[in-house]
Amino acid sequence: MRGERGGLPLVVVRFLDGNRENGNRGRTIRMNEPGFFGRTLESFVLGSVAALAAAALGVGPVRADAACIKLSDVEIVQLLNRWRTEFASGDPDRVSALYADGASLTATKDGAAHQGKEAIHAYFKDLLAKRPTVSIRPSSLTSDCGTAVVSGPVVYRITGERKGTRAVLGGTYTAEYALRDGKWWIVRHSLAADRRSLANPVGDPAGKPSPPL
């Protein structure tokens, strides 16, 4: 609605509340009231400055990375210890349960990857039948939003090809974890189970090829 007041156009804006019981009464703002445009401009400028400052400081509206979850070194080692515990149990069901559905497992440096939980379960069923023992020293621990990686020297001892003997395997173990549905899963895993000598269990691979694992 327009009119004249004090030589200035009278602009009236009505906001109806849509409530039939009170006769659709609403608020009326007279846009030519003294100071109206000054107050409006001031509010706009202050609001814009506040928004820019919040963006510069990385605050303001909630963003997707606000729920970033990172693990401490102690928590990463706990994930590793859980794998060691299940590995020592000799139960392939318990070990494979630690892996994501689409996880990949590489046993040796030049070996093919076992893809998916079913293939990983089949691999551990065969390996654990050889009564392996494992010794891992975590030397590198890193974590980012929803991910974690642990790596370090590893030595395995398994039943040898000849009765009463044990074979030594080793290398640099690497396990990558991802947080999914509130649980940390292994998504990529390198066992580094390459043949080694007793004198150099985590050095360069021995000349003989690694036994099939």
N, C-alpha and C positions, 0 to 999 in steps of 0.2 A: 504494500500500500504506500502511495506517495502523497505528499502534501507540502506545505510551506510553513517554515518556522524560522523567524529571525533572518529572513532573506536567503536561507539555505534550504535545499530540497529536504523534505521530511521523508525519510525512508523507514518504514516500519516492517519488521520481520516477525512473524508469529510462528511459534513452534507448538503444534498441537500434540497433546500427549496421547491421543487416540483412545481415551477412556470415555465411553458413551455415558456412564453414570454421572459424570460431572459436566456433561454438556460439551465435551471436546474443548474444554478451556485449556489455554496454553500460556506460554511466556511471550512477552512482547519486548523486543529490543528496538529502541529508537536510535538509529545509526548516526543521527545528527546531534545527539546529545553532546554537550561540551566535554572534550577530552576522550571521546569514544575512539577515534582513529589513532590518537596518540597512545592510548593504552593498548590497542590492538597491535600497533607496530612494535611497541616495546616488548609485548609478550612474544611476538614472532621472533624478534632478534634474540632475546634471551633464550628462547627455546632452541633456536638454531645453534647458538654458541654452545649450549649445554650438550646438544647432540654431537657436535664436532669434537668437543673435549672428551666425551665418553668414548667415541670411536678411537681417538688418539691413544687413550689409556687402555683400550681393550676391554672396556666395561660397557654397561648398557644392557640392551636386550640379551636374553639368554641365547647362547650359541651352541652349535652341536658339540664343540670341543670342551664345553663346560664340564662334561662328565668324563673327561679323560682319566683313565685309570692306569697308573704305572706301578710296577712292583719294585720293592726294595731288593737289595742283593740277598738278604736273608730269605725273602719270600721266593726268589728264583731258585735258590739252593734247596728250599723245601720242595719245590716242584721236581727238581732233579732227584732228591732223596726218595720221593714217592715212586718215581720210575725204578730206582734201584731196589726198593722194597718189593715191588711187584715182580721185577725181573728175578730176584732171589727166591720168590715163591715157587717158581717153576711152572706157574699156571698161565698158559697163553691167553686165556679169557681175561684174566686180571690185567695182563700187560697190554693187550690190544684195546682194552676199554679206555686207556689213557689217550688214544689217538682220535682225531676228528675223522668224520666219515670220508672226507676226500684227502686224507693225509698221504704223504709219500715217505717211504723208508728206503734208504740206501745202505746196504750192509758193508760193502767194500768200496774202495776208491774208484775202481773201474767197473763196478757191478751195476746191473740194471736196477731201477727203482721198483719197489713193491708199492703199487698204487691202490689206495682204498683200504678200509678197515678189514675187509675179508682177506685180502692178499697179505696184509700185515699179520693177521692172526695165523694164517697158514705158515708164514715164515717163522714166527716165534714157536709154533708147535713143533717144527722140525729142530730149531736151534736149541730150545730148552730141553729136548730129549737128550742132548749131549752134556747135560749137567754143567753148564758154564758158570764161571764166577766172573765178576767184573770189579774193576777198581778205576774210579774216575776222580780226577782232580780238577774241579772247576776253576779255570784261570781267567775266563772272560765272562762277565755278566752284564747284559744290557737290557734296557726296557724302554719302550715308548708307549704311546696311548694304545692300550689293548694288545700289546705284543711284548714278547720277552725272548731272549736268546741266551743260551748257556753253552759254553764250549770249553774244551780242555783235553789234556792227555788222557787216554783210556787204555787199559790192558784187560784182555779177556783170556781166560784159560778154559779150554774145552777138552773133552775126551778126544785123544789122538786117533789117528787112523789105525795104529797098532794097539792091541790090547795092553792095558796098563800104562799107556803113555798119555801125556797131555800136550796139546798144541797151544802156543802163545800167539795171540792176535792183538793188534793195537793200532793206534793212530790218534787222530784228533777228532774227538766226539763233538757233534754239534746238534742241539735240539732247539727248534723254534716253536714257540707257543703263541696261541692267539686266544683272546677272551671272546667266548661266544655263549650267549644266553646265560651269563653269570658264571661260567665255568671255564677254566684254562685247559685248553686241549693242545696236544702236540700236532702240528700241521706239517712240519718237515723235520726229518731226522736222518742224520748220518751216523751210523754206528762206528765207522772207521775200523772194521774188523779185518784188517789186513795182516797177513802172516808176518811175525816178527821173530827175532832171535831173543833168547833169554838175556843176552848182554845188552841188547838195544831194543827194548820192547816198544818204544814210541818213536824211534828214529826212522831212517829210511827203510822201506819195505825190504824184506829178505828176498833173495833171488828166486826162491820157489813161489809159484802162484799160491794164492790163498785157497784153503779148502772151500768147497761149495757151502755157502751159508744161506 
